[in-house]
Amino acid sequence: MNETNIVNKALERLTALTGMQGNWKPRNQDIVGEIDFYYNTRNVHVFVEVIKELRQYQLPKLLEMAERYHPLMVVADRIFPTLKELLREKKIGYLDNAGNIYLHTDDNFIWLDGNKPIAEEKPVTNRAFTKTGLKTVFYLLLHEDAINLPHRRLADATDVALGNIKNVIGGLKDAGLILQVNEKVMKLQNKKMLLNRWIAGYRETLKPALQLGKFRFWNNEQLLNWQTLPIEHGATVFGGEPAAEHLTNYLRPEILTAYTTELKGNIIPKWRLMPDDKGNVQLYKKFWKDELANPEPFAPPLLVYADLLLTDDPRCRETAEMIYNQYLKNEFEQF
């Protein structure tokens, strides 16, 4: 579902419940759009960020946007009550597909809650955001021109079955994330939206399936010297906090995240690890192929950004923003 559909559905529900009208205007800038609300003789203008389902990790970015765009409103299919409360505390407006609305400006105060969303048939899963699809999309985010590769070459590059590639490309088209330039050429569009959808899918679908376990070092001081850990080149790379230290020289790791194709049974004795559900060493199956010319044992900045963003640690989120601004912003905010 694209942003315009989310907004229109929410506005239609609001009008049906209250008679309040809203005029949606998309924008091709770092703010998704604007809405002019009309009720009685009043007119209220708001800037709008559109999110399918608001999550906790997205709040810091919204707070930063609210400082630049005022008043700011979030329009979403669904917003959980605890997140609504946090938005109200910061005077950030919201509107969901059930017609629930909160809007607080100097001259206006509107708050309607308690409406239940209209029951809908469960949509067919978009194949671009299944576990297999997310692996392919990750590759396309790193190599945008690969969208035009023959399907067999793209399947080889991503280790995804050939039959799935067509479904993934079709899913991206259905979501409005691919532009057909001509008969033979496609390009990704709405790339910031695609990045956000990938991160949400990575958190909920792909990353949990990749986890090999949590551990701790026999010697706790080893975390301070993680750079000395023996690794097999091309098989094991660091993500999350250790990769962020490498990229920024700012964050000092408290949790060591590694992606590997090595057998877990080989790494445990080599790194002198002990299983621990609360341990600060997290191993995941490596799901992409490194560039042959890359000698450094670190995940791509895009994955490091996602790893940090999905934590509940303010220092990690701060570092994630640094990595986004330095390594990703120009790529994902092209106009």
URRA-V963029 format. One record per helix or strand of 3 or more residues. SS is the DSSP state (~ for helix, > for strand). FROM is the first residue (numbers start at 1). LEN is the number of residues. If there is no record, write none. Layout:
ss:SS from:FROM len:LEN
ss:SS from:FROM len:LEN
//
This chain:
ss:~ from:3 len:16
ss:> from:21 len:6
ss:> from:33 len:7
ss:> from:42 len:12
ss:~ from:56 len:13
ss:> from:72 len:7
ss:~ from:81 len:9
ss:> from:93 len:4
ss:> from:101 len:4
ss:> from:109 len:4
ss:~ from:127 len:3
ss:~ from:131 len:12
ss:~ from:144 len:5
ss:~ from:151 len:8
ss:~ from:162 len:13
ss:> from:178 len:3
ss:> from:186 len:3
ss:~ from:191 len:20
ss:> from:211 len:7
ss:~ from:220 len:9
ss:> from:236 len:4
ss:~ from:240 len:9
ss:> from:256 len:5
ss:~ from:264 len:8
ss:> from:273 len:3
ss:> from:281 len:5
ss:~ from:301 len:9
ss:~ from:314 len:19
//
